[in-house]
Amino acid sequence: MQLKDIVEMYKGLAGEFGRPVELELFGLSREETEKIFSVFDEDYHISRFFHFTNAGGGTAYSINGFPHTHVAIDAAIQEIL
């Protein structure tokens, strides 16, 4: 899955940039979710637009070894798409 695909899915779920979305709402398997978001989190040019939180509600996923339930993406990510 490409960055553009994740951003489009995020926009559909969040309605607008900057709103936290539960990772489980992306509809991916646990393995896919952890792998895809970990890869984006490792890339400096991408990770600065992603903001992961462990908000308590929802399923926690291990993103680079840290438990996270939600992600918010900055609108500025559109500059690199």
matplotlib code that plots the C-alpha trace (Angstrom):
import matplotlib.pyplot as plt

x = [0.0, 1.3, 1.4, -1.2, -3.6, -3.2, -3.7, -6.8, -8.2, -7.3, -9.1, -12.2, -12.2, -11.2, -13.1, -10.2, -6.6, -5.4, -8.2, -7.2, -8.5, -8.5, -5.9, -8.4, -10.8, -8.4, -9.7, -6.2, -5.1, -2.9, 0.2, -0.5, -1.4, 1.8, 4.0, 2.7, 2.6, 6.0, 7.5, 6.1, 7.1, 10.7, 10.9, 11.8, 10.2, 6.9, 6.9, 6.9, 3.4, 2.1, 1.1, 0.5, -1.3, -2.3, -5.7, -7.0, -10.1, -9.7, -7.2, -3.5, -1.1, 2.7, 4.2, 8.0, 7.6, 5.3, 1.5, -0.7, -4.4, -4.8, -3.1, -3.6, -2.0, -1.0, -2.4, 1.2, 1.7, 0.1, 3.4, 5.1, 2.3]
y = [0.0, 3.4, 6.6, 8.2, 5.3, 5.7, 9.4, 9.1, 6.5, 8.8, 11.8, 9.6, 8.5, 11.8, 14.2, 16.6, 16.6, 16.8, 14.7, 11.5, 8.3, 4.8, 2.7, -0.2, 1.8, 1.5, -2.1, -3.7, -6.8, -6.3, -7.3, -4.9, -2.0, -2.5, -3.0, -0.1, 2.5, 1.4, 1.9, 5.4, 6.2, 5.2, 7.6, 11.1, 12.8, 11.1, 10.6, 14.3, 14.4, 11.4, 11.8, 8.6, 8.5, 5.8, 7.4, 4.4, 3.6, 1.1, -1.6, -0.8, -1.6, -1.8, 0.9, 0.5, -1.1, 1.5, 0.9, 3.3, 3.4, 6.5, 8.5, 12.1, 13.3, 16.9, 18.6, 19.5, 15.9, 16.8, 18.5, 15.2, 13.2]
z = [0.0, -1.0, 1.1, -1.2, -0.5, 3.3, 3.1, 1.0, 3.5, 6.4, 4.8, 4.2, 7.8, 9.5, 7.3, 7.5, 8.3, 11.9, 13.5, 15.3, 13.7, 15.2, 13.4, 13.4, 11.2, 8.2, 7.9, 7.6, 9.4, 12.5, 10.6, 7.7, 10.0, 12.1, 9.1, 7.0, 9.7, 11.1, 7.7, 7.4, 10.9, 10.1, 7.2, 8.3, 5.3, 6.0, 9.8, 10.6, 9.2, 11.2, 14.9, 16.7, 20.1, 22.6, 23.4, 25.4, 23.2, 20.5, 19.6, 20.3, 17.5, 17.9, 15.7, 15.9, 19.3, 20.8, 21.4, 19.5, 18.9, 16.8, 14.1, 12.9, 9.7, 9.0, 5.8, 4.9, 3.8, 0.5, -0.4, -0.8, -2.5]

ax = plt.figure().add_subplot(projection="3d")
ax.plot(x, y, z, "-o")
ax.set_aspect("equal")
plt.show()
